[in-house]
């Protein structure tokens, strides 16, 4: 462990990623009127929701470990996080809003657009990306 590489981390991250996939796969069986009609599907969906916080905690641990070992360079950090987190968040928000706009489900205006990007309300699961971005702001 002298090299600073944690052998177990990729396995835990892989499990967390699979749990996130399970949340999305089992959500297909959810009905707004009946909820989950199959008990095991409900269990897998709810249990797998732990994958997102586990993934976030692992990422925070690795970020802290990296900064502790190599130091903190603001420019490198901003470039890295912008390309890996902020840009995909912006792209997917625009994609979701465009699809909803063509479907007539959303009205695009100044204040609404600001809310979509600041609050992550462009689509229901994008709020987490805003949470991650806020963690990065507080990390600095």
HELIX and SHEET records of a PDB file:
HELIX    1   1 UNK A    9  UNK A   26  1                                  18    
HELIX    2   2 UNK A   27  UNK A   29  5                                   3    
HELIX    3   3 UNK A   39  UNK A   48  1                                  10    
HELIX    4   4 UNK A   50  UNK A   70  1                                  21    
HELIX    5   5 UNK A   74  UNK A   81  1                                   8    
HELIX    6   6 UNK A   82  UNK A   86  3                                   5    
HELIX    7   7 UNK A   87  UNK A  102  1                                  16    
HELIX    8   8 UNK A  110  UNK A  118  1                                   9    
HELIX    9   9 UNK A  127  UNK A  139  1                                  13    
SHEET    1   A 2 UNK A  30  UNK A  31  0                                        
SHEET    2   A 2 UNK A  35  UNK A  36 -1                                        
END                                                                             
